[in-house]
Amino acid sequence: GAVVSQHPSRVICKSGTSVKIECRSLDFQATTMFWYRQFPKQSLMLMATSNEGSKATYEQGVEKDKFLINHASLTLSTLTVTSAHPEDSSFYICSAGQINYGYTFGSGTRLTVV
Amino acid sequence: GENVEQHPSTLSVQEGDSAVIKCTYSDSASNYFPWYKQELGKGPQLIIDIRSNVGEKKDQRIAVTLNKTAKHFSLHITETQPEDSAVYFCAAGGPGTYKYIFGTGTRLKVLA
């Protein structure tokens, strides 16, 4: 089955620094990947749609300059949280889709900003 | 806008009993309805899905039913086991898009 690998699984960073999270589709090509944010005991909130070779599409209320998305190849999308603050602490999850097979989610990244 | 309502938010059942989680969607164009299981600290895992041309689908102890007229779909887990304990999310998607709308989640606890 489709496998999506996400790294790192956990990261702690200092306020003001930037953190990069990688999402890779291991056995299929993903022209589209998605980035979600999940707060404790809440549902998944779609942040942006990452399109290979073009700009990401951000959901309303998501700062594109703060959450930089790059989808440079058909198997890799990255999310960079810039100038991180404690309120950016959250669980970030990526996913990739295949036609007729739905989403496959990564294992998530727990970001803690101190 | 489009939304998906999911009930209940928490559900406790005795091991061996059945569990039912229900979702209602608003967008009549939705035609794909997956269910995901999320364990603590992990990403969601697809457990079963159904398309709008099918009314019911079963995979061992898990089944999903869809009522397009009422815009309802439900997850049924029979003979529940402690390892079924997790958060379950439903989602609804439209044709030609992977942009799914997720329900708010149900925390299922199976008591041994």
Contacts between the chains, C-beta under 8 A, distances in Angstrom:
chain1	res1	chain2	res2	distance
A	4	B	43	8.0
A	6	B	43	7.1
A	32	B	98	6.0
A	34	B	98	7.0
A	34	B	99	7.8
A	41	B	105	7.9
A	41	B	107	7.7
A	42	B	104	7.5
A	42	B	105	7.4
A	43	B	89	6.4
A	43	B	102	5.1
A	43	B	103	6.7
A	43	B	104	4.8
A	43	B	105	5.1
A	44	B	44	7.2
A	44	B	89	7.0
A	44	B	102	5.1
A	46	B	99	7.2
A	49	B	99	6.8
A	91	B	41	8.0
A	93	B	43	5.0
A	93	B	44	7.3
A	95	B	43	7.8
A	97	B	98	3.8
A	102	B	32	6.8
A	102	B	34	5.2
A	102	B	46	6.1
A	102	B	49	5.8
A	102	B	93	7.7
A	102	B	98	7.8
A	103	B	34	7.0
A	103	B	46	6.8
A	103	B	98	6.6
A	103	B	100	6.9
A	104	B	46	7.0
A	105	B	36	7.4
A	105	B	43	3.9
A	105	B	44	4.8
A	105	B	45	7.1
A	105	B	46	7.9
A	106	B	43	5.2
A	107	B	42	5.7
A	107	B	43	4.7
A	108	B	41	7.2
A	108	B	42	6.3
A	108	B	43	4.5
A	110	B	41	7.0
